């Protein structure tokens, strides 16, 4: 069993989730190491998914790098 510490990721599309999984992002805190541009460069990650992630980061007082 993998123990995840931090805020869970919000629901995004399956391709966007696979893109995040491919680089080891499991929590909102993991996202803070990346820029929006970094994420948009991933296959399967689009502007809508980045917007959902940004909104959830802000809701928890976090930001992209």
N, CA, C and O atoms as a Maestro MAE file, in Angstrom:
{
 s_m_m2io_version
 :::
 2.0.0
}

f_m_ct {
 s_m_title
 :::
 protein
 m_atom[260] {
  # First column is atom index #
  i_m_mmod_type
  r_m_x_coord
  r_m_y_coord
  r_m_z_coord
  i_m_residue_number
  s_m_chain_name
  s_m_pdb_residue_name
  s_m_pdb_atom_name
  i_m_atomic_number
  :::
  1 25 0.838 -1.189 0.000 1 A "UNK " " N  " 7
  2 3 0.000 0.000 0.000 1 A "UNK " " CA " 6
  3 2 0.880 1.248 0.000 1 A "UNK " " C  " 6
  4 15 1.756 1.396 0.852 1 A "UNK " " O  " 8
  5 25 0.645 2.139 -0.953 2 A "UNK " " N  " 7
  6 3 1.397 3.383 -1.049 2 A "UNK " " CA " 6
  7 2 0.702 4.435 -0.207 2 A "UNK " " C  " 6
  8 15 -0.502 4.654 -0.340 2 A "UNK " " O  " 8
  9 25 1.451 5.073 0.644 3 A "UNK " " N  " 7
  10 3 0.888 6.116 1.488 3 A "UNK " " CA " 6
  11 2 1.168 7.473 0.852 3 A "UNK " " C  " 6
  12 15 2.322 7.834 0.620 3 A "UNK " " O  " 8
  13 25 0.110 8.213 0.575 4 A "UNK " " N  " 7
  14 3 0.232 9.530 -0.040 4 A "UNK " " CA " 6
  15 2 -0.002 10.581 1.026 4 A "UNK " " C  " 6
  16 15 -1.029 10.574 1.704 4 A "UNK " " O  " 8
  17 25 0.965 11.496 1.172 5 A "UNK " " N  " 7
  18 3 0.784 12.588 2.115 5 A "UNK " " CA " 6
  19 2 0.656 13.871 1.338 5 A "UNK " " C  " 6
  20 15 1.470 14.162 0.462 5 A "UNK " " O  " 8
  21 25 -0.356 14.633 1.652 6 A "UNK " " N  " 7
  22 3 -0.631 15.868 0.941 6 A "UNK " " CA " 6
  23 2 -2.060 15.873 0.445 6 A "UNK " " C  " 6
  24 15 -2.831 14.949 0.704 6 A "UNK " " O  " 8
  25 25 -2.400 16.925 -0.270 7 A "UNK " " N  " 7
  26 3 -3.750 17.075 -0.805 7 A "UNK " " CA " 6
  27 2 -3.891 16.253 -2.085 7 A "UNK " " C  " 6
  28 15 -3.031 16.323 -2.963 7 A "UNK " " O  " 8
  29 25 -4.972 15.475 -2.198 8 A "UNK " " N  " 7
  30 3 -5.168 14.683 -3.413 8 A "UNK " " CA " 6
  31 2 -5.424 15.573 -4.620 8 A "UNK " " C  " 6
  32 15 -5.879 16.710 -4.488 8 A "UNK " " O  " 8
  33 25 -5.127 15.041 -5.786 9 A "UNK " " N  " 7
  34 3 -5.367 15.778 -7.027 9 A "UNK " " CA " 6
  35 2 -6.859 15.824 -7.325 9 A "UNK " " C  " 6
  36 15 -7.588 14.892 -6.988 9 A "UNK " " O  " 8
  37 25 -7.318 16.904 -7.955 10 A "UNK " " N  " 7
  38 3 -8.721 16.962 -8.361 10 A "UNK " " CA " 6
  39 2 -8.966 16.038 -9.549 10 A "UNK " " C  " 6
  40 15 -8.019 15.577 -10.186 10 A "UNK " " O  " 8
  41 25 -10.202 15.773 -9.839 11 A "UNK " " N  " 7
  42 3 -10.592 14.934 -10.976 11 A "UNK " " CA " 6
  43 2 -10.282 15.670 -12.275 11 A "UNK " " C  " 6
  44 15 -10.707 16.806 -12.487 11 A "UNK " " O  " 8
  45 25 -9.528 14.989 -13.139 12 A "UNK " " N  " 7
  46 3 -9.251 15.510 -14.485 12 A "UNK " " CA " 6
  47 2 -9.523 14.380 -15.470 12 A "UNK " " C  " 6
  48 15 -9.926 13.286 -15.074 12 A "UNK " " O  " 8
  49 25 -9.306 14.640 -16.722 13 A "UNK " " N  " 7
  50 3 -9.521 13.610 -17.737 13 A "UNK " " CA " 6
  51 2 -8.530 12.456 -17.543 13 A "UNK " " C  " 6
  52 15 -7.482 12.620 -16.918 13 A "UNK " " O  " 8
  53 25 -8.879 11.303 -18.083 14 A "UNK " " N  " 7
  54 3 -7.994 10.141 -17.991 14 A "UNK " " CA " 6
  55 2 -6.634 10.408 -18.640 14 A "UNK " " C  " 6
  56 15 -5.612 10.046 -18.055 14 A "UNK " " O  " 8
  57 25 -6.578 11.032 -19.835 15 A "UNK " " N  " 7
  58 3 -5.262 11.315 -20.420 15 A "UNK " " CA " 6
  59 2 -4.415 12.257 -19.548 15 A "UNK " " C  " 6
  60 15 -3.203 12.076 -19.424 15 A "UNK " " O  " 8
  61 25 -5.062 13.254 -18.951 16 A "UNK " " N  " 7
  62 3 -4.324 14.178 -18.079 16 A "UNK " " CA " 6
  63 2 -3.820 13.444 -16.843 16 A "UNK " " C  " 6
  64 15 -2.693 13.673 -16.404 16 A "UNK " " O  " 8
  65 25 -4.644 12.564 -16.277 17 A "UNK " " N  " 7
  66 3 -4.226 11.799 -15.105 17 A "UNK " " CA " 6
  67 2 -3.051 10.886 -15.438 17 A "UNK " " C  " 6
  68 15 -2.118 10.752 -14.646 17 A "UNK " " O  " 8
  69 25 -3.099 10.264 -16.601 18 A "UNK " " N  " 7
  70 3 -1.979 9.405 -17.023 18 A "UNK " " CA " 6
  71 2 -0.703 10.229 -17.199 18 A "UNK " " C  " 6
  72 15 0.387 9.774 -16.854 18 A "UNK " " O  " 8
  73 25 -0.843 11.437 -17.733 19 A "UNK " " N  " 7
  74 3 0.321 12.316 -17.907 19 A "UNK " " CA " 6
  75 2 0.942 12.646 -16.552 19 A "UNK " " C  " 6
  76 15 2.164 12.625 -16.403 19 A "UNK " " O  " 8
  77 25 0.103 12.951 -15.568 20 A "UNK " " N  " 7
  78 3 0.610 13.252 -14.229 20 A "UNK " " CA " 6
  79 2 1.257 12.014 -13.607 20 A "UNK " " C  " 6
  80 15 2.322 12.103 -12.995 20 A "UNK " " O  " 8
  81 25 0.610 10.868 -13.767 21 A "UNK " " N  " 7
  82 3 1.168 9.614 -13.243 21 A "UNK " " CA " 6
  83 2 2.541 9.327 -13.854 21 A "UNK " " C  " 6
  84 15 3.435 8.815 -13.181 21 A "UNK " " O  " 8
  85 25 2.695 9.663 -15.135 22 A "UNK " " N  " 7
  86 3 3.945 9.341 -15.835 22 A "UNK " " CA " 6
  87 2 5.160 10.069 -15.262 22 A "UNK " " C  " 6
  88 15 6.293 9.618 -15.428 22 A "UNK " " O  " 8
  89 25 4.922 11.199 -14.585 23 A "UNK " " N  " 7
  90 3 6.049 11.928 -13.987 23 A "UNK " " CA " 6
  91 2 5.987 11.903 -12.457 23 A "UNK " " C  " 6
  92 15 6.684 12.664 -11.785 23 A "UNK " " O  " 8
  93 25 5.145 11.022 -11.918 24 A "UNK " " N  " 7
  94 3 5.134 10.801 -10.481 24 A "UNK " " CA " 6
  95 2 4.386 11.818 -9.649 24 A "UNK " " C  " 6
  96 15 4.667 11.962 -8.460 24 A "UNK " " O  " 8
  97 25 3.442 12.526 -10.239 25 A "UNK " " N  " 7
  98 3 2.666 13.502 -9.485 25 A "UNK " " CA " 6
  99 2 1.452 12.808 -8.886 25 A "UNK " " C  " 6
  100 15 0.602 12.286 -9.608 25 A "UNK " " O  " 8
  101 25 1.379 12.806 -7.549 26 A "UNK " " N  " 7
  102 3 0.272 12.154 -6.849 26 A "UNK " " CA " 6
  103 2 -0.514 13.118 -5.967 26 A "UNK " " C  " 6
  104 15 -1.643 12.821 -5.574 26 A "UNK " " O  " 8
  105 25 0.076 14.272 -5.654 27 A "UNK " " N  " 7
  106 3 -0.582 15.238 -4.773 27 A "UNK " " CA " 6
  107 2 -0.427 16.649 -5.324 27 A "UNK " " C  " 6
  108 15 0.383 16.899 -6.218 27 A "UNK " " O  " 8
  109 25 -1.217 17.564 -4.775 28 A "UNK " " N  " 7
  110 3 -1.073 18.963 -5.168 28 A "UNK " " CA " 6
  111 2 0.323 19.481 -4.834 28 A "UNK " " C  " 6
  112 15 0.890 20.282 -5.576 28 A "UNK " " O  " 8
  113 25 0.863 19.024 -3.727 29 A "UNK " " N  " 7
  114 3 2.202 19.463 -3.337 29 A "UNK " " CA " 6
  115 2 3.242 19.054 -4.371 29 A "UNK " " C  " 6
  116 15 4.203 19.788 -4.604 29 A "UNK " " O  " 8
  117 25 3.063 17.897 -4.990 30 A "UNK " " N  " 7
  118 3 3.967 17.465 -6.066 30 A "UNK " " CA " 6
  119 2 3.923 18.445 -7.234 30 A "UNK " " C  " 6
  120 15 4.941 18.696 -7.878 30 A "UNK " " O  " 8
  121 25 2.748 18.993 -7.503 31 A "UNK " " N  " 7
  122 3 2.590 19.921 -8.630 31 A "UNK " " CA " 6
  123 2 3.406 21.197 -8.462 31 A "UNK " " C  " 6
  124 15 3.780 21.824 -9.453 31 A "UNK " " O  " 8
  125 25 3.683 21.586 -7.230 32 A "UNK " " N  " 7
  126 3 4.373 22.860 -6.994 32 A "UNK " " CA " 6
  127 2 5.804 22.855 -7.516 32 A "UNK " " C  " 6
  128 15 6.449 23.904 -7.548 32 A "UNK " " O  " 8
  129 25 6.315 21.689 -7.926 33 A "UNK " " N  " 7
  130 3 7.676 21.601 -8.493 33 A "UNK " " CA " 6
  131 2 7.681 21.888 -9.993 33 A "UNK " " C  " 6
  132 15 8.749 21.956 -10.601 33 A "UNK " " O  " 8
  133 25 6.517 22.056 -10.591 34 A "UNK " " N  " 7
  134 3 6.399 22.202 -12.047 34 A "UNK " " CA " 6
  135 2 5.695 23.499 -12.408 34 A "UNK " " C  " 6
  136 15 4.884 24.021 -11.644 34 A "UNK " " O  " 8
  137 25 6.024 24.009 -13.594 35 A "UNK " " N  " 7
  138 3 5.321 25.179 -14.121 35 A "UNK " " CA " 6
  139 2 4.142 24.700 -14.967 35 A "UNK " " C  " 6
  140 15 4.058 23.528 -15.332 35 A "UNK " " O  " 8
  141 25 3.251 25.613 -15.265 36 A "UNK " " N  " 7
  142 3 2.143 25.285 -16.164 36 A "UNK " " CA " 6
  143 2 2.688 24.859 -17.527 36 A "UNK " " C  " 6
  144 15 2.162 23.938 -18.151 36 A "UNK " " O  " 8
  145 25 3.726 25.522 -17.975 37 A "UNK " " N  " 7
  146 3 4.337 25.186 -19.258 37 A "UNK " " CA " 6
  147 2 4.879 23.753 -19.252 37 A "UNK " " C  " 6
  148 15 4.738 23.023 -20.234 37 A "UNK " " O  " 8
  149 25 5.500 23.359 -18.134 38 A "UNK " " N  " 7
  150 3 5.993 21.976 -18.006 38 A "UNK " " CA " 6
  151 2 4.859 20.986 -18.216 38 A "UNK " " C  " 6
  152 15 5.000 20.014 -18.959 38 A "UNK " " O  " 8
  153 25 3.737 21.238 -17.561 39 A "UNK " " N  " 7
  154 3 2.607 20.314 -17.647 39 A "UNK " " CA " 6
  155 2 1.998 20.293 -19.036 39 A "UNK " " C  " 6
  156 15 1.643 19.230 -19.544 39 A "UNK " " O  " 8
  157 25 1.875 21.462 -19.657 40 A "UNK " " N  " 7
  158 3 1.285 21.525 -20.997 40 A "UNK " " CA " 6
  159 2 2.139 20.795 -22.031 40 A "UNK " " C  " 6
  160 15 1.641 20.416 -23.091 40 A "UNK " " O  " 8
  161 25 3.409 20.601 -21.730 41 A "UNK " " N  " 7
  162 3 4.295 19.876 -22.646 41 A "UNK " " CA " 6
  163 2 4.070 18.363 -22.589 41 A "UNK " " C  " 6
  164 15 4.550 17.632 -23.455 41 A "UNK " " O  " 8
  165 25 3.345 17.897 -21.579 42 A "UNK " " N  " 7
  166 3 3.088 16.466 -21.438 42 A "UNK " " CA " 6
  167 2 2.001 16.007 -22.395 42 A "UNK " " C  " 6
  168 15 0.998 16.695 -22.584 42 A "UNK " " O  " 8
  169 25 2.201 14.853 -22.992 43 A "UNK " " N  " 7
  170 3 1.189 14.270 -23.862 43 A "UNK " " CA " 6
  171 2 -0.045 13.941 -23.025 43 A "UNK " " C  " 6
  172 15 0.051 13.226 -22.028 43 A "UNK " " O  " 8
  173 25 -1.202 14.461 -23.429 44 A "UNK " " N  " 7
  174 3 -2.450 14.201 -22.723 44 A "UNK " " CA " 6
  175 2 -2.892 15.330 -21.811 44 A "UNK " " C  " 6
  176 15 -4.025 15.334 -21.330 44 A "UNK " " O  " 8
  177 25 -2.006 16.287 -21.570 45 A "UNK " " N  " 7
  178 3 -2.340 17.397 -20.676 45 A "UNK " " CA " 6
  179 2 -2.748 18.606 -21.508 45 A "UNK " " C  " 6
  180 15 -1.994 19.057 -22.370 45 A "UNK " " O  " 8
  181 25 -3.938 19.128 -21.248 46 A "UNK " " N  " 7
  182 3 -4.427 20.276 -21.995 46 A "UNK " " CA " 6
  183 2 -4.722 21.455 -21.091 46 A "UNK " " C  " 6
  184 15 -4.600 21.359 -19.870 46 A "UNK " " O  " 8
  185 25 -5.114 22.579 -21.702 47 A "UNK " " N  " 7
  186 3 -5.390 23.799 -20.935 47 A "UNK " " CA " 6
  187 2 -6.485 23.626 -19.885 47 A "UNK " " C  " 6
  188 15 -6.395 24.192 -18.796 47 A "UNK " " O  " 8
  189 25 -7.514 22.851 -20.204 48 A "UNK " " N  " 7
  190 3 -8.601 22.666 -19.236 48 A "UNK " " CA " 6
  191 2 -8.094 21.952 -17.987 48 A "UNK " " C  " 6
  192 15 -8.427 22.350 -16.871 48 A "UNK " " O  " 8
  193 25 -7.301 20.910 -18.159 49 A "UNK " " N  " 7
  194 3 -6.764 20.177 -17.011 49 A "UNK " " CA " 6
  195 2 -5.854 21.078 -16.181 49 A "UNK " " C  " 6
  196 15 -5.903 21.041 -14.952 49 A "UNK " " O  " 8
  197 25 -5.033 21.878 -16.835 50 A "UNK " " N  " 7
  198 3 -4.142 22.787 -16.107 50 A "UNK " " CA " 6
  199 2 -4.966 23.811 -15.330 50 A "UNK " " C  " 6
  200 15 -4.615 24.162 -14.204 50 A "UNK " " O  " 8
  201 25 -6.044 24.287 -15.914 51 A "UNK " " N  " 7
  202 3 -6.919 25.248 -15.234 51 A "UNK " " CA " 6
  203 2 -7.538 24.609 -13.973 51 A "UNK " " C  " 6
  204 15 -7.591 25.241 -12.919 51 A "UNK " " O  " 8
  205 25 -8.001 23.363 -14.090 52 A "UNK " " N  " 7
  206 3 -8.567 22.653 -12.940 52 A "UNK " " CA " 6
  207 2 -7.513 22.511 -11.846 52 A "UNK " " C  " 6
  208 15 -7.798 22.743 -10.671 52 A "UNK " " O  " 8
  209 25 -6.304 22.132 -12.229 53 A "UNK " " N  " 7
  210 3 -5.217 21.971 -11.261 53 A "UNK " " CA " 6
  211 2 -4.858 23.306 -10.606 53 A "UNK " " C  " 6
  212 15 -4.671 23.374 -9.391 53 A "UNK " " O  " 8
  213 25 -4.761 24.369 -11.415 54 A "UNK " " N  " 7
  214 3 -4.424 25.700 -10.884 54 A "UNK " " CA " 6
  215 2 -5.466 26.147 -9.862 54 A "UNK " " C  " 6
  216 15 -5.118 26.636 -8.787 54 A "UNK " " O  " 8
  217 25 -6.748 25.977 -10.201 55 A "UNK " " N  " 7
  218 3 -7.811 26.389 -9.290 55 A "UNK " " CA " 6
  219 2 -7.734 25.639 -7.964 55 A "UNK " " C  " 6
  220 15 -7.938 26.227 -6.903 55 A "UNK " " O  " 8
  221 25 -7.440 24.343 -8.023 56 A "UNK " " N  " 7
  222 3 -7.350 23.554 -6.801 56 A "UNK " " CA " 6
  223 2 -6.103 23.923 -6.002 56 A "UNK " " C  " 6
  224 15 -6.150 23.974 -4.773 56 A "UNK " " O  " 8
  225 25 -4.998 24.178 -6.681 57 A "UNK " " N  " 7
  226 3 -3.801 24.647 -5.984 57 A "UNK " " CA " 6
  227 2 -4.108 25.926 -5.215 57 A "UNK " " C  " 6
  228 15 -3.798 26.036 -4.029 57 A "UNK " " O  " 8
  229 25 -4.719 26.890 -5.896 58 A "UNK " " N  " 7
  230 3 -5.028 28.174 -5.267 58 A "UNK " " CA " 6
  231 2 -5.968 28.011 -4.087 58 A "UNK " " C  " 6
  232 15 -5.835 28.707 -3.080 58 A "UNK " " O  " 8
  233 25 -6.918 27.094 -4.207 59 A "UNK " " N  " 7
  234 3 -7.872 26.833 -3.128 59 A "UNK " " CA " 6
  235 2 -7.150 26.349 -1.862 59 A "UNK " " C  " 6
  236 15 -7.643 26.544 -0.751 59 A "UNK " " O  " 8
  237 25 -6.006 25.730 -2.034 60 A "UNK " " N  " 7
  238 3 -5.226 25.216 -0.906 60 A "UNK " " CA " 6
  239 2 -4.004 26.093 -0.580 60 A "UNK " " C  " 6
  240 15 -3.132 25.687 0.187 60 A "UNK " " O  " 8
  241 25 -3.949 27.281 -1.162 61 A "UNK " " N  " 7
  242 3 -2.862 28.206 -0.870 61 A "UNK " " CA " 6
  243 2 -1.538 27.818 -1.498 61 A "UNK " " C  " 6
  244 15 -0.479 28.200 -0.998 61 A "UNK " " O  " 8
  245 25 -1.582 27.046 -2.611 62 A "UNK " " N  " 7
  246 3 -0.384 26.598 -3.300 62 A "UNK " " CA " 6
  247 2 -0.327 27.193 -4.707 62 A "UNK " " C  " 6
  248 15 -1.321 27.720 -5.206 62 A "UNK " " O  " 8
  249 25 0.841 27.105 -5.338 63 A "UNK " " N  " 7
  250 3 1.037 27.629 -6.693 63 A "UNK " " CA " 6
  251 2 1.968 26.710 -7.482 63 A "UNK " " C  " 6
  252 15 2.727 25.928 -6.910 63 A "UNK " " O  " 8
  253 25 1.891 26.823 -8.816 64 A "UNK " " N  " 7
  254 3 2.878 26.170 -9.657 64 A "UNK " " CA " 6
  255 2 4.230 26.835 -9.419 64 A "UNK " " C  " 6
  256 15 4.296 27.939 -8.879 64 A "UNK " " O  " 8
  257 25 5.304 26.166 -9.820 65 A "UNK " " N  " 7
  258 3 6.659 26.716 -9.674 65 A "UNK " " CA " 6
  259 2 6.786 28.012 -10.453 65 A "UNK " " C  " 6
  260 15 7.852 28.628 -10.455 65 A "UNK " " O  " 8
  :::
 }
 m_bond[259] {
  # First column is bond index #
  i_m_from
  i_m_to
  i_m_order
  :::
  1 1 2 1
  2 2 3 1
  3 3 4 2
  4 3 5 1
  5 5 6 1
  6 6 7 1
  7 7 8 2
  8 7 9 1
  9 9 10 1
  10 10 11 1
  11 11 12 2
  12 11 13 1
  13 13 14 1
  14 14 15 1
  15 15 16 2
  16 15 17 1
  17 17 18 1
  18 18 19 1
  19 19 20 2
  20 19 21 1
  21 21 22 1
  22 22 23 1
  23 23 24 2
  24 23 25 1
  25 25 26 1
  26 26 27 1
  27 27 28 2
  28 27 29 1
  29 29 30 1
  30 30 31 1
  31 31 32 2
  32 31 33 1
  33 33 34 1
  34 34 35 1
  35 35 36 2
  36 35 37 1
  37 37 38 1
  38 38 39 1
  39 39 40 2
  40 39 41 1
  41 41 42 1
  42 42 43 1
  43 43 44 2
  44 43 45 1
  45 45 46 1
  46 46 47 1
  47 47 48 2
  48 47 49 1
  49 49 50 1
  50 50 51 1
  51 51 52 2
  52 51 53 1
  53 53 54 1
  54 54 55 1
  55 55 56 2
  56 55 57 1
  57 57 58 1
  58 58 59 1
  59 59 60 2
  60 59 61 1
  61 61 62 1
  62 62 63 1
  63 63 64 2
  64 63 65 1
  65 65 66 1
  66 66 67 1
  67 67 68 2
  68 67 69 1
  69 69 70 1
  70 70 71 1
  71 71 72 2
  72 71 73 1
  73 73 74 1
  74 74 75 1
  75 75 76 2
  76 75 77 1
  77 77 78 1
  78 78 79 1
  79 79 80 2
  80 79 81 1
  81 81 82 1
  82 82 83 1
  83 83 84 2
  84 83 85 1
  85 85 86 1
  86 86 87 1
  87 87 88 2
  88 87 89 1
  89 89 90 1
  90 90 91 1
  91 91 92 2
  92 91 93 1
  93 93 94 1
  94 94 95 1
  95 95 96 2
  96 95 97 1
  97 97 98 1
  98 98 99 1
  99 99 100 2
  100 99 101 1
  101 101 102 1
  102 102 103 1
  103 103 104 2
  104 103 105 1
  105 105 106 1
  106 106 107 1
  107 107 108 2
  108 107 109 1
  109 109 110 1
  110 110 111 1
  111 111 112 2
  112 111 113 1
  113 113 114 1
  114 114 115 1
  115 115 116 2
  116 115 117 1
  117 117 118 1
  118 118 119 1
  119 119 120 2
  120 119 121 1
  121 121 122 1
  122 122 123 1
  123 123 124 2
  124 123 125 1
  125 125 126 1
  126 126 127 1
  127 127 128 2
  128 127 129 1
  129 129 130 1
  130 130 131 1
  131 131 132 2
  132 131 133 1
  133 133 134 1
  134 134 135 1
  135 135 136 2
  136 135 137 1
  137 137 138 1
  138 138 139 1
  139 139 140 2
  140 139 141 1
  141 141 142 1
  142 142 143 1
  143 143 144 2
  144 143 145 1
  145 145 146 1
  146 146 147 1
  147 147 148 2
  148 147 149 1
  149 149 150 1
  150 150 151 1
  151 151 152 2
  152 151 153 1
  153 153 154 1
  154 154 155 1
  155 155 156 2
  156 155 157 1
  157 157 158 1
  158 158 159 1
  159 159 160 2
  160 159 161 1
  161 161 162 1
  162 162 163 1
  163 163 164 2
  164 163 165 1
  165 165 166 1
  166 166 167 1
  167 167 168 2
  168 167 169 1
  169 169 170 1
  170 170 171 1
  171 171 172 2
  172 171 173 1
  173 173 174 1
  174 174 175 1
  175 175 176 2
  176 175 177 1
  177 177 178 1
  178 178 179 1
  179 179 180 2
  180 179 181 1
  181 181 182 1
  182 182 183 1
  183 183 184 2
  184 183 185 1
  185 185 186 1
  186 186 187 1
  187 187 188 2
  188 187 189 1
  189 189 190 1
  190 190 191 1
  191 191 192 2
  192 191 193 1
  193 193 194 1
  194 194 195 1
  195 195 196 2
  196 195 197 1
  197 197 198 1
  198 198 199 1
  199 199 200 2
  200 199 201 1
  201 201 202 1
  202 202 203 1
  203 203 204 2
  204 203 205 1
  205 205 206 1
  206 206 207 1
  207 207 208 2
  208 207 209 1
  209 209 210 1
  210 210 211 1
  211 211 212 2
  212 211 213 1
  213 213 214 1
  214 214 215 1
  215 215 216 2
  216 215 217 1
  217 217 218 1
  218 218 219 1
  219 219 220 2
  220 219 221 1
  221 221 222 1
  222 222 223 1
  223 223 224 2
  224 223 225 1
  225 225 226 1
  226 226 227 1
  227 227 228 2
  228 227 229 1
  229 229 230 1
  230 230 231 1
  231 231 232 2
  232 231 233 1
  233 233 234 1
  234 234 235 1
  235 235 236 2
  236 235 237 1
  237 237 238 1
  238 238 239 1
  239 239 240 2
  240 239 241 1
  241 241 242 1
  242 242 243 1
  243 243 244 2
  244 243 245 1
  245 245 246 1
  246 246 247 1
  247 247 248 2
  248 247 249 1
  249 249 250 1
  250 250 251 1
  251 251 252 2
  252 251 253 1
  253 253 254 1
  254 254 255 1
  255 255 256 2
  256 255 257 1
  257 257 258 1
  258 258 259 1
  259 259 260 2
  :::
 }
}
